[in-house]
Amino acid sequence: MSVLVAIEGADGAGKATAAANVSAALISRGFSSTVISFPRYKDTVGGVCLGEFLAGRMPVPVTPKAAAVLYGLDRLESVAAINEAARTHDVVVFDRYIPSNMVYQASKVASEDASALMRWIYALETDTFQVPAPDLSIYLDTPLEAARGLMQLKDKRSYTDRQYDEHEADTALQRAVRVNYSSIAEMGLAGPWQTVRTIKNETLRPPLEIASEIVDLVIHRVAEVRERESARAIASRA
């Protein structure tokens, strides 16, 4: 039984680094693990369209629901890859997953409409598109000022030559994203959540220290899932 772990956070939170370090640390502790990053800009129709959208090249306006469908389509086209990764690994670590879609699109609508939109997106992906839900989501809580510094260190992206894409350049959106991540984690939407703060004493924590904290949370969740599945197996034989 594989455990699906989503590393979540606003732009510049350190998700890609954390996902890679967590997967490597899990392997060092005897688990099989792999990382899948979303969007898959070069591998799916949804991913290619999202690259055009985030690069500012989309010739028509993209509403929050239309964007949600594109992000969901990217994962719909990736269901076979997700299922294969889950079949062959103990832990699949996602650099962004379903909650990212929920939070970003909800950050583009009025606050009173955010919760309903997030629930609609979750149903779209997990019910309509049959994308497996995460077993655990980790919110990397990184203040905006620190995140913008990290954004400047990003490698060149495949979909744009600009310093910031459409989402990264929108400071108001980035603030709303942080509010909605805190909200979704507190409400427990899209399954269980844990928050990991990346700043300590006004200084960015070392990446391996952050990963170590996440790994402990993941291993605890793996034990919970395995215990639950064992109980179900026993009950089914009774």
C-alpha positions in Angstrom: 0.0 0.0 0.0 1.6 3.2 -1.2 1.2 6.5 0.7 0.7 9.7 -1.4 2.3 12.8 0.0 1.7 16.3 -1.4 4.3 19.0 -0.7 2.4 22.2 -0.9 3.0 25.9 -0.5 3.0 29.2 -2.4 5.5 30.1 -5.1 9.0 30.2 -3.7 8.2 28.1 -0.6 10.8 25.5 -1.4 8.6 22.7 -2.6 10.8 21.2 -5.2 13.8 21.1 -2.9 11.8 19.7 -0.1 10.2 17.0 -2.3 13.6 15.8 -3.6 15.2 15.8 -0.1 12.2 14.0 1.5 12.2 11.3 -1.2 16.0 10.8 -0.8 15.8 10.7 3.0 13.0 8.1 2.8 15.1 6.0 0.6 18.0 6.2 3.0 15.6 4.9 5.7 14.7 1.9 3.7 11.5 3.0 1.9 11.1 3.1 -1.8 10.1 6.5 -3.0 9.8 8.7 -6.1 8.8 12.3 -6.9 6.2 13.5 -9.4 6.1 17.3 -10.1 3.1 19.1 -11.3 2.3 20.8 -13.7 3.9 18.4 -16.3 4.6 21.3 -18.7 6.0 19.1 -21.5 4.2 15.9 -21.0 0.4 16.5 -21.1 -2.1 18.7 -23.1 -3.1 20.3 -19.8 0.6 21.0 -18.9 1.4 22.6 -22.3 -1.7 24.8 -22.0 -0.8 25.8 -18.4 2.7 26.8 -19.6 1.1 29.1 -22.2 -1.2 30.5 -19.5 1.5 31.1 -16.9 3.8 32.6 -19.5 1.1 35.2 -20.4 0.6 33.9 -23.9 -3.0 32.6 -23.6 -4.9 34.7 -26.2 -8.2 34.5 -24.2 -9.0 35.2 -20.6 -8.8 32.2 -18.3 -11.4 32.1 -15.5 -10.6 30.4 -12.2 -12.8 27.4 -13.1 -11.3 27.1 -16.6 -7.8 27.2 -15.0 -8.9 24.5 -12.5 -10.0 22.3 -15.3 -6.6 22.7 -17.0 -4.7 21.8 -13.8 -7.1 18.9 -13.3 -6.6 17.8 -16.9 -2.8 17.7 -16.4 -3.4 15.2 -13.5 -6.1 13.3 -15.4 -3.6 12.6 -18.1 -1.1 11.5 -15.4 -3.4 9.1 -13.6 -1.7 6.0 -15.1 1.7 7.4 -14.1 0.5 8.1 -10.6 -0.9 4.7 -10.2 2.2 3.0 -11.5 4.4 5.0 -9.2 2.1 4.0 -6.3 2.2 0.4 -7.3 6.0 0.3 -7.3 6.9 2.6 -4.3 6.1 2.8 -0.6 5.8 6.6 -0.8 5.0 8.9 -3.8 6.0 12.5 -3.1 4.3 15.2 -5.2 5.8 18.6 -5.8 2.3 20.3 -5.9 -0.8 18.2 -6.2 -4.6 18.6 -6.0 -4.6 21.1 -3.1 -2.4 23.5 -5.1 -5.2 23.8 -7.7 -7.8 24.3 -5.0 -5.9 27.0 -3.2 -4.7 29.0 -6.2 -8.0 29.2 -8.0 -9.8 30.0 -4.7 -7.4 32.9 -4.3 -8.8 34.5 -7.5 -12.4 34.8 -6.3 -14.2 36.6 -3.4 -13.3 35.2 0.0 -16.9 34.1 0.6 -16.8 32.0 -2.5 -13.4 30.4 -1.9 -14.5 27.4 0.2 -17.2 26.3 -2.3 -14.7 26.6 -5.2 -12.1 24.5 -3.4 -14.7 21.8 -2.7 -15.8 21.9 -6.4 -12.2 21.5 -7.6 -11.5 18.6 -5.2 -14.7 16.8 -6.5 -13.7 17.5 -10.1 -10.2 15.9 -9.6 -11.0 13.0 -7.3 -14.5 12.1 -8.4 -14.8 13.1 -12.0 -11.2 12.7 -13.1 -10.4 9.8 -10.6 -7.1 11.3 -9.5 -6.0 9.6 -6.3 -6.4 11.8 -3.2 -3.4 12.6 -1.1 -2.9 10.6 2.1 -1.0 13.6 3.6 -0.4 17.1 2.6 2.5 19.2 3.9 2.1 23.0 3.9 5.5 24.7 3.7 4.8 28.0 5.5 7.2 30.5 4.0 6.7 34.3 4.4 6.3 36.2 1.2 9.5 38.2 1.5 11.6 35.1 1.9 9.7 33.3 -0.9 10.4 36.1 -3.4 14.1 35.8 -2.7 13.9 32.1 -3.4 12.0 32.7 -6.6 14.9 34.7 -7.9 17.1 31.6 -7.5 14.9 29.4 -9.6 16.4 27.7 -12.6 15.2 28.7 -16.0 11.7 27.3 -16.6 10.7 25.4 -19.7 7.6 27.6 -20.4 8.9 31.2 -19.9 12.0 33.3 -20.1 10.6 35.8 -17.6 11.8 36.2 -14.0 8.3 35.7 -12.7 5.4 33.9 -14.3 1.8 35.2 -14.1 1.1 33.7 -10.6 4.5 34.6 -9.2 4.3 38.2 -10.3 0.9 38.8 -8.7 1.8 39.8 -5.1 -1.9 40.1 -4.0 -2.5 36.6 -5.3 0.5 35.3 -3.4 -0.8 36.8 -0.2 -4.2 35.3 -0.8 -2.7 31.9 -1.5 -1.0 31.9 1.9 -4.3 32.7 3.6 -6.1 29.9 1.8 -3.4 27.4 2.5 -3.7 28.1 6.2 -7.5 27.8 5.9 -7.5 24.6 3.9 -5.0 23.0 6.3 -7.1 24.1 9.3 -10.3 22.7 7.8 -8.7 19.5 6.7 -9.9 19.8 3.2 -8.4 17.2 0.8 -7.4 14.9 3.7 -5.0 15.3 6.7 -2.5 18.2 6.8 0.7 19.2 8.6 2.3 22.6 8.6 6.1 22.9 8.5 7.5 26.4 9.0 10.6 27.1 6.9 11.8 30.2 8.9 13.2 30.0 12.4 14.5 33.1 14.2 13.9 35.1 11.0 16.3 32.8 9.1 15.6 30.2 6.5 16.0 26.8 8.0 18.5 24.4 6.3 16.8 22.3 3.6 17.8 19.0 5.1 16.4 20.1 8.5 13.1 20.9 6.9 13.1 17.6 5.1 13.9 15.7 8.3 10.9 17.1 10.0 8.7 16.2 7.0 10.1 12.7 6.8 9.1 12.1 10.5 5.6 13.2 9.7 5.5 11.0 6.6 6.7 7.9 8.4 4.1 8.4 11.1 1.4 8.7 8.4 2.8 5.5 6.7 2.4 3.6 10.0 -1.2 4.9 10.3 -2.2 3.9 6.8 -0.6 0.5 7.1 -2.4 -0.1 10.5 -5.7 0.9 8.9 -5.3 -1.3 5.9 -4.2 -4.3 8.2 -7.4 -3.7 10.3 -9.5 -3.7 7.2 -7.9 -6.9 5.9 -8.6 -8.6 9.2 -12.2 -7.4 9.3 -12.8 -8.7 5.7 -11.7 -12.2 6.7 -13.8 -12.3 9.8 
